[in-house]
């Protein structure tokens, strides 16, 4: 069986956690496509040309080191606006999406560019203030010396960059189901996502 779930949305909306939960519930493979850009961003910070880094990227690099630092997140957002970087990573993502057994991909252009024919598309969002608070707590727990104001500014800057880029801007697919998690806990948000997917997948358990 080939069944693709495309989940898009801005940073800290909950799409990563929801995607992992959906994949676990249905027994699908999961790919956090943001890790591809983070891995390229990390190599760029190390002095590698981002296009070269994208062209040479291997799956092993997604497992190496901590790709979720604030510095790498900003680098990922910067390399993601480069058309040649995005193009180099398209085939990797599309091959994963059509693997046997079902696949869940989360990112910012999955439903619009990478998998426009996905069987189900979700766009997970939340207010900038709530997303910034979530990210602040996450970074604070890791010992990062940041303020709520700094994190909110970073969230808004990244949103603008993702939405305004000329290639594959972040936006909901026309047929995407919107899931606003501003006032939802993760259990409720995941339950809603599972219900939406279950309607499209008669064999859902």
VOLO-653417 format. One line per 4 residues: their letters; for each residue x, y, z of C-alpha. Coordinates in steps of 0.02 Angstrom, whole numbers, plus 50000, padded with zeros to 5 digits. Layout:
residues N
A = X/Y/Z  ... $
END
This chain:
residues 205
XXXX = 50000/50000/50000  50058/50175/49959  49976/50313/50060  50054/50484/50085 $
XXXX = 50011/50605/50225  50078/50781/50196  50085/50891/50351  50139/51072/50334 $
XXXX = 50145/51222/50449  50256/51350/50534  50385/51318/50669  50323/51260/50841 $
XXXX = 50143/51235/50784  50155/51053/50835  50168/50973/50664  50323/50872/50708 $
XXXX = 50245/50793/50862  50081/50764/50771  50173/50687/50623  50268/50566/50734 $
XXXX = 50108/50520/50824  50013/50493/50662  50153/50384/50592  50157/50279/50750 $
XXXX = 49967/50260/50754  49952/50199/50575  50120/50111/50562  50185/50230/50429 $
XXXX = 50364/50287/50401  50400/50467/50453  50514/50600/50380  50542/50769/50461 $
XXXX = 50593/50860/50302  50652/51007/50406  50799/50898/50458  50859/50898/50277 $
XXXX = 50872/51087/50280  50946/51087/50454  51080/50965/50397  51120/51077/50249 $
XXXX = 51119/51229/50364  51239/51144/50483  51360/51109/50341  51344/51289/50282 $
XXXX = 51391/51350/50456  51544/51239/50440  51595/51326/50280  51518/51215/50146 $
XXXX = 51424/51293/50001  51239/51259/50036  51199/51198/49860  51345/51078/49866 $
XXXX = 51291/51021/50039  51114/50986/49975  51176/50891/49823  51290/50782/49929 $
XXXX = 51171/50756/50077  51154/50578/50141  51022/50504/50255  51158/50467/50384 $
XXXX = 51183/50654/50413  51007/50667/50483  51061/50560/50630  51224/50651/50668 $
XXXX = 51229/50774/50813  51098/50895/50874  51009/50976/50727  50882/51067/50835 $
XXXX = 50984/51213/50902  50922/51390/50874  51077/51430/50770  51048/51284/50652 $
XXXX = 50862/51325/50640  50904/51499/50577  51033/51429/50456  50904/51304/50392 $
XXXX = 50780/51444/50358  50911/51540/50261  50965/51395/50149  50783/51348/50120 $
XXXX = 50756/51506/50016  50890/51450/49891  50800/51371/49740  50947/51257/49699 $
XXXX = 50948/51187/49875  50762/51149/49871  50778/51068/49699  50919/50955/49757 $
XXXX = 50813/50889/49900  50651/50859/49805  50691/50685/49738  50743/50624/49911 $
XXXX = 50576/50677/49984  50468/50613/49843  50549/50442/49845  50517/50430/50031 $
XXXX = 50336/50484/50010  50292/50342/49892  50376/50202/49987  50272/50048/50019 $
XXXX = 50179/50041/50185  50131/50225/50195  50229/50381/50238  50206/50542/50336 $
XXXX = 50309/50693/50285  50308/50857/50379  50379/51022/50322  50325/51184/50240 $
XXXX = 50291/51139/50058  50246/50954/50063  50065/50973/50010  50098/51111/49885 $
XXXX = 50261/51060/49801  50335/50895/49857  50176/50788/49863  50034/50885/49780 $
XXXX = 49941/50720/49752  49957/50659/49932  49805/50563/49991  49784/50680/50140 $
XXXX = 49855/50852/50177  49854/50943/50343  49911/51119/50382  49952/51136/50566 $
XXXX = 49962/51312/50634  49949/51416/50794  49969/51598/50843  50145/51669/50839 $
XXXX = 50136/51708/51025  50090/51530/51073  50221/51455/50958  50354/51571/51029 $
XXXX = 50307/51520/51206  50322/51336/51160  50491/51363/51078  50551/51469/51224 $
XXXX = 50510/51331/51349  50596/51203/51238  50755/51306/51221  50753/51354/51404 $
XXXX = 50744/51171/51454  50901/51142/51350  50991/51282/51441  50985/51411/51302 $
XXXX = 51004/51590/51364  50861/51673/51269  50714/51783/51314  50532/51763/51263 $
XXXX = 50546/51925/51164  50696/51860/51066  50609/51697/51026  50450/51786/50969 $
XXXX = 50553/51899/50857  50641/51746/50783  50474/51658/50753  50402/51809/50663 $
XXXX = 50560/51833/50560  50560/51650/50509  50375/51654/50467  50402/51802/50353 $
XXXX = 50552/51723/50269  50460/51557/50242  50302/51639/50176  50385/51770/50065 $
XXXX = 50518/51665/49979  50501/51657/49790  50520/51468/49780  50393/51356/49868 $
XXXX = 50328/51483/49994  50245/51412/50149  50056/51411/50126  49914/51286/50146 $
XXXX = 49874/51178/49995  49702/51220/49925  49635/51051/49983  49726/51046/50150 $
XXXX = 49631/51020/50312  49673/51162/50432  49718/51115/50611  49743/51262/50730 $
XXXX = 49829/51206/50889  49830/51374/50978  49706/51315/51109  49735/51127/51095 $
XXXX = 49847/51012/51196  49949/50888/51095  49837/50740/51136  49683/50829/51068 $
XXXX = 49775/50893/50914  49841/50719/50876  49668/50642/50898  49596/50767/50773 $
XXXX = 49733/50727/50647  49709/50539/50667  49521/50560/50641  49545/50660/50480 $
XXXX = 49666/50531/50410  49558/50386/50466  49415/50451/50359  49527/50433/50205 $
XXXX = 49600/50267/50258  49463/50136/50284  49588/50011/50354  49644/50133/50492 $
X = 49662/50055/50662 $
END
